[in-house]
Amino acid sequence: MKITINKRDLSAFQFSDELKQKIVDTCEVVQQKKDEVALRQGEKVVRIPLYLSGESILTHYNIEKDKKYTICRVGRGETCPTSLSSILTNQCSPVTGIAVQDAIKVIVPTRHVLEWQSIYPTWSKFLIKTITLGYTSVLEKFHQNMSKTVEERILEFFSNGDFTEIRSIRMTHQELASEIGTSRVVVSRVLKNLERSGLIKLRRGKIMLKAAG
């Protein structure tokens, strides 16, 4: 079923009214289901998504280390920085994009990504902001991996996520390892230590957070 939008649906983006109308008139809107892959590492990038709702994670697989790393998350009011970079440099995608929530996205093809830079100043600003924030995100993750222990990174991931209310996380040890940039074996060992300390309980495919106090 075709999804239609209007300019109000683009309120999360700081675009001019003229650009919003252009997007409404010319771009396709798609729905991505949770766990669905939108783009795979190594594929040619021919479009960028504008997220109206939902969230995806971008992961990179390092074949030499046989490890998968989470690069960043993309949600409402954002686009994928790596897809944008790939279009601007004519490179294949360095990441795989997977939805962690159902998402609705506006699809902007390459020709519009490039043409609109010289036509709409708000579009040009959006592209620059996206590249800058993507670069900053990678630097922050690198700094975190260099300066914090695995236990500190795991606890920070728990505290920064939307897990405090539901008190549980449906996530495998491998998925958590990808999020914080380490190996599954190390994550499993640290989680066992946290369980012995009484901070969590481990279940198959799930981590239960214990309430403080």
N, C-alpha and C positions, 0 to 999 in steps of 0.2 A: 504494500500500500504506500502510495506517495505521501510524503510528509511535507506540509507547507508551513511556512513561517512568515512573520512580518517583522518590521523594524524593531518592535518592542522586544522580540525574542533575542535580539543582539545587544541588549542593554549591558551585558557584562563586558562588552568591547567598546573602547573609547574611539569609535569611528565617527566620521561625519555622517550626517543624515543622507547625504548623496551617496556615500560609499555603502552604507547599510542598505539603501534601496537597490543599489547595483548588485549587491550580494543576494538579496531576496529574489531579484529578477533573473539572475544568471547561474546561480550555484545550486547544486543538488544537496538535499538533506538526507542523511542516512541514519539508521539506528544500528548500534553495535551491542550485541548481547554480552553479558559477563562471560569471561574466559575465551571470548572469540579473538582470534588473531587478525589484526587489520593489516599488518605489514611485517614481513620477515627480513631478518638480517641478510644482506646481500642482494635484495631485490632493488630494481630501479624505482626511484621515487618520482611519481608523476603528479602529485597533489599534496596539499596539506589540509589537515582537519582543523576546523574551528569548533571547539567544544562548547555546546550549549548546556550540556548536563553530563553527569557521569565522570568517570576517571579511568585512565589507563596507566600502566607502567611500561617503561622502556628498558629492555634488558639487552646486554651485550654478552655474547659467548666468546670466551678466549680459548681458541682451540689448543694453543700450546700448554696452557695450564689446566685445560678441561674444566673451566669454571664459568658460571654464568653470573653476571653482575647487574644489579639494578642501577641504571644511570639516573633516572628521575621519574617523577609522576607528572601527568598532564591532566588538567581538569577544566572546569567551567571558566570561560574567559581566556583560555590559553590555546596555543597550538604546539605541535611537536617541534622542539628546537632542532633535533637531528634531521628531521625531514626537510625543514626549511634550509638548513645548512647544506644538505645533499642536493637540493634543487639549485641553490646559488652557486655551488661548486661543481655541479654535474657529476656527482658521485653516487654510488649505490648506498643503500641504507646501512649504517653501522649497527643498527639495533632491530629488535623485534618488539612490536607494540601489541600488548595484550590488555583487554579491558578487565578491570577489577570491579567495575560496576557497570550496569547497563548505561549506555551513553547515546546521546543524540549529537550528531556532528554535521556541520556544514562543510562540504568538500569544495576546496578551491583548487582548480587545475593549475598546472605549471604556468601556462600562458598568462593567466590572471595574476598569479603571484609576482611575475616579473613586470608585466605591463603596468600594474597599479602603483608600482613604486614611484613612477614619474608623474602619475596623474593625481593620486590622493596622498597628501602629506601625512594624514593619520594612519594610513596603511604602512608607509615607510617607517614611521615611528614605532608602530607595532612590531615590525620585523626586527628592527634594531633592538628593541626591548627584549624580544624573544631570544635572540642570539646571546645577548648580554646575560640574561637570567640563566640560560642554559649553561653558559660557560661558568658562571658563578656557582651553580649547583654542583658541577663536576669538581671544581676546586674545593668546595666545602666538604664533599664526600671524601676527597683525597686527604684533606687535612684531618678529618675525623678518623680515617683509617690509620693515619700516621701517629696521632696523638692520644687516642683512647684505646683502652683494652676492649676485647671482644665482649666481655660482660657489660662494660659501660655502654657500648654501642647497642647491645640487645635491650638493656633497660631503657635507654633513651628512645629506641624504636617503639617500645611498648608505651612509654609515657606520651610520645608525640602522636600516636595513632588514636583512632576513635574506638579504643578498646576499653576504656575505663568504665563505661556504663554497662556494656554487654559482658565484661569480665572474661571473655574468651576470644581466642584468635584461631580461625580455621586456616592453618598454615603448616606445611611440612617443614622439617628441619632444613631441607635443601632450599626451599623458597625463602626461609629466613636468612640462610647463608648468602643467597643472592642479594637480598635487600641490604645487608650490612657489609658485603664484600669480603667474605672469608669462605672457608671450606665447611662442608656439612659435618665432617668429623669433629671439627673444633666447636661448632655450634652445639652439636649433640652433647659434647662433654660439658660445656658451660651450662646448658639447660639442666643437665642432671645435677650439677652443683647448686643451681638456683632452686631446684626442687627439694634437694636435701636441706637447703636453708629455709624452706617453708614459704618461698615467695611465689612459686607457681606449682601447678600440677600438670603432668604430661599425660595426654590421651592420644590415641591414634589419629593423626591428622589434625590435632587440636592442642592448643596451649591454654590452660585455665589460669587466669590471674587471680591471686588471693587478695581479698580486701585488706587494706591496711588496718592494723589494730584488731 
